[in-house]
């Protein structure tokens, strides 16, 4: 029986985009390929059971996903001896694998724009770490998957010789992300002021998300709109003192609110209650908040860079990534024109319906089979 190992160590207490990617593989792969035995690596604080499927075995690894153990000694930390294929799902390819590896490279910001990336320790040290793991994947992985066509093209611009080794598999959205009634009423427990319009920005507070830019855009578009608030939902937030200071300088501090991670039901309510999702990122490998917002009927204003035009597919407003005034103008149009907002809501719901986590899993499975068939 063919045995495939998938690293699922982003599934845990804190929500994340990569965690949702791994959850989709957990949810769909066993049923799509009952003839394959799957080994899911998980963290110690993951749910007790990721999958109830008969063709799944779960193994706890007592090392963080992005850790030296993962990078250089994973075969010592996990039982991989009888595995025929390994799926590294978060950019870096572990060393010492004796079987073919499929690596998902979500983006290559650590190679092209390290100043946009988070830095838990020393940015030069982290850049060397991630560059080492990504370079190994580009050099040695049997196949590379990306989460968008835009990410594939960025990879090929960086390393044209990758050619046929790169395969896009677009992300999806679950059915719980949908328009809901009385969305605003469901936000009572989050401490947001009642009766205000909401511009929502979702994503971890790291440079590439451009949260400072979101503040400036909001100030330019809504500086005199006392009925409109900016709400940041920030996973893995850094210290927000700098953002709070900038909001005070811009004269909007009383209308800017910061939320940390919330459960899925609250996130759906936030999207449903928001008048617009403002997403001025410098770069996205995919941009799940765009898709989730569209599925919930929330109009989207985003920058026109990397995967964002691909994900929106004409169902949102785009403006040049470094043009604060242009993005602010797009935001004003959505807030001021109910007809435009309704058109974007309808178009977004229709656009989101074309994305599927099951199809994402099927595309990854096709890559696995292609690699195994070439052995």
FENZI-V371423 format. One record per residue. N is the residue number from 1. SS is DSSP state (hx for helix, st for strand, lp for the rest). PHI is phi as a letter, one per 40 degrees, with the letter a starting at -180 (* if undefined). Layout:
n->N ss->SS phi->PHI
n->N ss->SS phi->PHI
//
This chain:
n->1 ss->lp phi->*
n->2 ss->lp phi->c
n->3 ss->st phi->b
n->4 ss->st phi->b
n->5 ss->st phi->b
n->6 ss->st phi->b
n->7 ss->st phi->c
n->8 ss->lp phi->b
n->9 ss->lp phi->c
n->10 ss->lp phi->c
n->11 ss->lp phi->c
n->12 ss->lp phi->a
n->13 ss->lp phi->c
n->14 ss->lp phi->c
n->15 ss->lp phi->c
n->16 ss->lp phi->a
n->17 ss->hx phi->c
n->18 ss->hx phi->c
n->19 ss->hx phi->c
n->20 ss->hx phi->c
n->21 ss->hx phi->d
n->22 ss->hx phi->c
n->23 ss->hx phi->c
n->24 ss->hx phi->c
n->25 ss->hx phi->c
n->26 ss->hx phi->c
n->27 ss->hx phi->c
n->28 ss->hx phi->b
n->29 ss->hx phi->d
n->30 ss->hx phi->d
n->31 ss->hx phi->c
n->32 ss->hx phi->c
n->33 ss->lp phi->b
n->34 ss->lp phi->c
n->35 ss->lp phi->c
n->36 ss->lp phi->b
n->37 ss->st phi->c
n->38 ss->st phi->b
n->39 ss->st phi->b
n->40 ss->st phi->b
n->41 ss->st phi->c
n->42 ss->st phi->b
n->43 ss->lp phi->c
n->44 ss->lp phi->c
n->45 ss->lp phi->c
n->46 ss->lp phi->c
n->47 ss->lp phi->d
n->48 ss->lp phi->d
n->49 ss->lp phi->b
n->50 ss->lp phi->c
n->51 ss->lp phi->a
n->52 ss->lp phi->c
n->53 ss->lp phi->c
n->54 ss->lp phi->c
n->55 ss->lp phi->c
n->56 ss->st phi->b
n->57 ss->st phi->b
n->58 ss->st phi->b
n->59 ss->st phi->b
n->60 ss->st phi->c
n->61 ss->lp phi->b
n->62 ss->lp phi->c
n->63 ss->lp phi->a
n->64 ss->lp phi->c
n->65 ss->lp phi->d
n->66 ss->lp phi->c
n->67 ss->lp phi->b
n->68 ss->hx phi->d
n->69 ss->hx phi->c
n->70 ss->hx phi->c
n->71 ss->hx phi->c
n->72 ss->hx phi->b
n->73 ss->hx phi->b
n->74 ss->hx phi->d
n->75 ss->hx phi->d
n->76 ss->hx phi->c
n->77 ss->hx phi->c
n->78 ss->lp phi->b
n->79 ss->lp phi->c
n->80 ss->lp phi->b
n->81 ss->lp phi->d
n->82 ss->lp phi->b
n->83 ss->lp phi->c
n->84 ss->lp phi->c
n->85 ss->st phi->a
n->86 ss->st phi->b
n->87 ss->st phi->b
n->88 ss->st phi->c
n->89 ss->lp phi->b
n->90 ss->lp phi->b
n->91 ss->lp phi->g
n->92 ss->lp phi->c
n->93 ss->lp phi->b
n->94 ss->lp phi->c
n->95 ss->lp phi->c
n->96 ss->lp phi->g
n->97 ss->lp phi->c
n->98 ss->lp phi->c
n->99 ss->lp phi->b
n->100 ss->st phi->c
n->101 ss->st phi->b
n->102 ss->st phi->b
n->103 ss->st phi->b
n->104 ss->st phi->c
n->105 ss->lp phi->b
n->106 ss->lp phi->c
n->107 ss->lp phi->a
n->108 ss->lp phi->b
n->109 ss->hx phi->c
n->110 ss->hx phi->c
n->111 ss->hx phi->c
n->112 ss->hx phi->c
n->113 ss->lp phi->a
n->114 ss->hx phi->c
n->115 ss->hx phi->c
n->116 ss->hx phi->c
n->117 ss->lp phi->c
n->118 ss->lp phi->c
n->119 ss->lp phi->a
n->120 ss->lp phi->c
n->121 ss->lp phi->b
n->122 ss->lp phi->c
n->123 ss->hx phi->d
n->124 ss->hx phi->d
n->125 ss->hx phi->c
n->126 ss->hx phi->c
n->127 ss->hx phi->c
n->128 ss->hx phi->c
n->129 ss->hx phi->c
n->130 ss->hx phi->c
n->131 ss->hx phi->c
n->132 ss->hx phi->c
n->133 ss->hx phi->c
n->134 ss->hx phi->c
n->135 ss->hx phi->c
n->136 ss->hx phi->c
n->137 ss->hx phi->c
n->138 ss->hx phi->c
n->139 ss->hx phi->c
n->140 ss->hx phi->b
n->141 ss->lp phi->c
n->142 ss->lp phi->c
n->143 ss->st phi->a
n->144 ss->st phi->b
n->145 ss->st phi->b
n->146 ss->st phi->b
n->147 ss->lp phi->c
n->148 ss->lp phi->a
n->149 ss->hx phi->c
n->150 ss->hx phi->c
n->151 ss->hx phi->c
n->152 ss->hx phi->d
n->153 ss->hx phi->c
n->154 ss->hx phi->c
n->155 ss->hx phi->c
n->156 ss->hx phi->c
n->157 ss->hx phi->c
n->158 ss->hx phi->c
n->159 ss->lp phi->a
n->160 ss->hx phi->d
n->161 ss->hx phi->c
n->162 ss->hx phi->c
n->163 ss->hx phi->f
n->164 ss->hx phi->c
n->165 ss->hx phi->c
n->166 ss->st phi->b
n->167 ss->st phi->b
n->168 ss->st phi->c
n->169 ss->lp phi->b
n->170 ss->lp phi->c
n->171 ss->lp phi->c
n->172 ss->lp phi->b
n->173 ss->lp phi->a
n->174 ss->lp phi->c
n->175 ss->lp phi->c
n->176 ss->lp phi->c
n->177 ss->lp phi->c
n->178 ss->lp phi->a
n->179 ss->lp phi->c
n->180 ss->lp phi->b
n->181 ss->lp phi->c
n->182 ss->lp phi->f
n->183 ss->lp phi->d
n->184 ss->hx phi->c
n->185 ss->hx phi->c
n->186 ss->hx phi->c
n->187 ss->hx phi->c
n->188 ss->hx phi->d
n->189 ss->hx phi->c
n->190 ss->hx phi->c
n->191 ss->lp phi->g
n->192 ss->lp phi->c
n->193 ss->lp phi->c
n->194 ss->lp phi->c
n->195 ss->lp phi->g
n->196 ss->lp phi->b
n->197 ss->st phi->c
n->198 ss->st phi->b
n->199 ss->st phi->b
n->200 ss->st phi->b
n->201 ss->st phi->b
n->202 ss->st phi->b
n->203 ss->lp phi->i
n->204 ss->lp phi->c
n->205 ss->lp phi->c
n->206 ss->lp phi->b
n->207 ss->hx phi->d
n->208 ss->hx phi->c
n->209 ss->hx phi->c
n->210 ss->lp phi->g
n->211 ss->hx phi->c
n->212 ss->hx phi->c
n->213 ss->hx phi->c
n->214 ss->hx phi->c
n->215 ss->hx phi->c
n->216 ss->hx phi->c
n->217 ss->hx phi->c
n->218 ss->hx phi->c
n->219 ss->hx phi->c
n->220 ss->hx phi->c
n->221 ss->hx phi->c
n->222 ss->hx phi->b
n->223 ss->lp phi->d
n->224 ss->lp phi->b
n->225 ss->lp phi->c
n->226 ss->lp phi->c
n->227 ss->lp phi->c
n->228 ss->st phi->b
n->229 ss->st phi->b
n->230 ss->st phi->b
n->231 ss->st phi->b
n->232 ss->st phi->c
n->233 ss->st phi->b
n->234 ss->lp phi->b
n->235 ss->lp phi->c
n->236 ss->lp phi->f
n->237 ss->lp phi->c
n->238 ss->lp phi->c
n->239 ss->lp phi->d
n->240 ss->lp phi->c
n->241 ss->hx phi->d
n->242 ss->hx phi->c
n->243 ss->hx phi->c
n->244 ss->hx phi->c
n->245 ss->hx phi->c
n->246 ss->hx phi->c
n->247 ss->hx phi->d
n->248 ss->hx phi->c
n->249 ss->hx phi->c
n->250 ss->lp phi->c
n->251 ss->lp phi->g
n->252 ss->lp phi->b
n->253 ss->hx phi->d
n->254 ss->hx phi->c
n->255 ss->hx phi->b
n->256 ss->st phi->b
n->257 ss->st phi->b
n->258 ss->st phi->b
n->259 ss->st phi->b
n->260 ss->lp phi->c
n->261 ss->lp phi->d
n->262 ss->lp phi->b
n->263 ss->lp phi->c
n->264 ss->hx phi->c
n->265 ss->hx phi->c
n->266 ss->hx phi->c
n->267 ss->hx phi->c
n->268 ss->hx phi->c
n->269 ss->hx phi->c
n->270 ss->hx phi->c
n->271 ss->hx phi->c
n->272 ss->hx phi->c
n->273 ss->hx phi->c
n->274 ss->lp phi->c
n->275 ss->lp phi->c
n->276 ss->st phi->a
n->277 ss->st phi->c
n->278 ss->st phi->b
n->279 ss->st phi->b
n->280 ss->lp phi->c
n->281 ss->lp phi->d
n->282 ss->lp phi->c
n->283 ss->lp phi->a
n->284 ss->lp phi->a
n->285 ss->lp phi->c
n->286 ss->lp phi->a
n->287 ss->lp phi->h
n->288 ss->hx phi->d
n->289 ss->hx phi->d
n->290 ss->hx phi->c
n->291 ss->hx phi->c
n->292 ss->hx phi->c
n->293 ss->hx phi->c
n->294 ss->hx phi->d
n->295 ss->hx phi->c
n->296 ss->lp phi->c
n->297 ss->lp phi->g
n->298 ss->lp phi->c
n->299 ss->lp phi->c
n->300 ss->st phi->b
n->301 ss->st phi->b
n->302 ss->st phi->a
n->303 ss->st phi->c
n->304 ss->lp phi->c
n->305 ss->lp phi->b
n->306 ss->lp phi->f
n->307 ss->lp phi->c
n->308 ss->hx phi->c
n->309 ss->hx phi->c
n->310 ss->hx phi->c
n->311 ss->hx phi->c
n->312 ss->hx phi->c
n->313 ss->lp phi->f
n->314 ss->lp phi->g
n->315 ss->lp phi->c
n->316 ss->lp phi->a
n->317 ss->st phi->c
n->318 ss->st phi->b
n->319 ss->st phi->a
n->320 ss->lp phi->d
n->321 ss->lp phi->d
n->322 ss->lp phi->b
n->323 ss->lp phi->b
n->324 ss->hx phi->d
n->325 ss->hx phi->c
n->326 ss->hx phi->c
n->327 ss->hx phi->c
n->328 ss->hx phi->c
n->329 ss->hx phi->c
n->330 ss->hx phi->c
n->331 ss->hx phi->c
n->332 ss->hx phi->d
n->333 ss->hx phi->c
n->334 ss->hx phi->c
n->335 ss->hx phi->c
n->336 ss->hx phi->c
n->337 ss->lp phi->b
n->338 ss->hx phi->d
n->339 ss->hx phi->c
n->340 ss->hx phi->c
n->341 ss->hx phi->d
n->342 ss->hx phi->c
n->343 ss->hx phi->c
n->344 ss->hx phi->c
n->345 ss->hx phi->c
n->346 ss->hx phi->c
n->347 ss->hx phi->c
n->348 ss->hx phi->c
n->349 ss->hx phi->c
n->350 ss->hx phi->c
n->351 ss->hx phi->c
n->352 ss->hx phi->c
n->353 ss->lp phi->c
n->354 ss->lp phi->c
n->355 ss->lp phi->b
n->356 ss->lp phi->a
n->357 ss->hx phi->c
n->358 ss->hx phi->c
n->359 ss->hx phi->c
n->360 ss->hx phi->d
n->361 ss->hx phi->c
n->362 ss->hx phi->c
n->363 ss->hx phi->c
n->364 ss->hx phi->c
n->365 ss->hx phi->c
n->366 ss->hx phi->c
n->367 ss->hx phi->c
n->368 ss->hx phi->d
n->369 ss->hx phi->c
n->370 ss->hx phi->c
n->371 ss->hx phi->c
n->372 ss->hx phi->c
n->373 ss->hx phi->c
n->374 ss->lp phi->c
n->375 ss->lp phi->c
//
